[in-house]
Amino acid sequence: MSAPERSVGSILQGILDNLQELVRSEVALAKREVAEDIQRGKGAIAMLVAGATVVLIGVHFLLWTTVYALALRLPIWAATGIVGALFVLVGGLAVSSALKRWQVISFTPERTVATLKENIEWVKQ
C-alpha cells in the first residue's frame, strides 16, 4: 500500500506549525538562559553589597584606631593622609576583583544562539 498523498497546502501548514513550535521552543530556552544568568548576577551583586557593608563598618573602626596610633608619632594630617591612601588602595583592589567577577557572567543565551543557527541551517535545507 502506498502512503496517502498530502496536498501542498497541508504540507506547508505542517511546516508552518513546526516552525511556530520551533520558535516557541527557542524563546522558552532563551528566557530560561537569561533567567539563569540573572540569578548568577544577583548572587554576585548581593555578595558584593554584603561584603562591602561589613568591610565599611570594620574599616570605620580600624581607621580611627590607626589614625590615633599614627598621631602619636606624626602630625594628625599626616596620619589621616596615610590611612586614607591605604584604604583607597584596598578599596580599589576590592572593586577591581568584583568587576572581574561581573565580567565572567555572560548575558548572551549561548545555547539558544547555537540551536537557532542549527535551525536556520535546517530550514535552509
ABEGO torsion letter per residue (X at the ends): XBBBBBBAAAAAAAAAAAAAAAAAAAAAAAAAAAAAAAAAAAAAAAAAAAAAAAAAAAAAAAAAAAAAAAAAABBAAAAAAAAAAAAAAAAAAAAAAAAAAAAABBABBAAAAAAAAAAAAAAAX
